[in-house]
Amino acid sequence: MTKLDILVLAAHPDDAELGCAGTIAAHVAKGLKVGIVDLTRGEMGTRGTPETRIQEAEEAAKILGLSARENLGFEDIYFKDDTKHQHELIKIIRKYQPEIVLANAVTDRHPDHGKGASLATHACFMSGLRKLETSLEEQPQDPWRPKFVYHYIQNNYIQPDFIVDVSEFWEIKIASIMAFKSQFYDPCSQEPSSFISSPEFLPFIESRARELGHRILTKYGEGFTVERFIGVSNLFDLK
């Protein structure tokens, strides 16, 4: 079992890369162990196939230097924040025992993102309940509750509670996104157009990052929202 410092939960392969790959790369560079668990294979997406998306996710994992990546195979579009899916995600949280969980945006254009956020919130809390028993590979699991759950911002603008400077890791973020080459703009592609395959989409991602970076006087930033207040004991910890 690989204990992770940070576990990133994503409704679809490429959600994590688009939303917080710079933050992932920044913490991997600090020597921390970071992993991604994709909830679905993105099989309802306009372009590509589930098999292609899995291969692309593996390539992105190498680019980001992840310590773990797996896919839970929940049904794209149709998964729910219910007992069945909560229990499967609790097994993952207890497996990796992360200190921090990064999860989908609390609300967004794609309904799976909000569902993924809600599912993550509930599973992280429930994972700490001692009377909720789970097992993995026939071995009972210990309860585990992450210290913090933060939500990355995706398509829709949400006022961030804090912004991470990812300027040094922007090229890694873009490389990880482009690992999902079936999904994004390619003038030679014969696949149907989609919302994220338009030539304007990736410039939008950069513009958002530039805007957030500007707010903290850096070149690029990624924004997050919190579920509860963040406390500090030293005012100089604030930047």
Helices and strands as residue ranges (DSSP letters): E 6-10, H 15-29, E 34-40, H 50-64, E 68-74, H 83-96, E 100-103, H 111-126, E 135-136, E 139-140, E 148-152, E 162-165, G 167-169, H 170-178, H 201-215, E 221-226, G 235-237
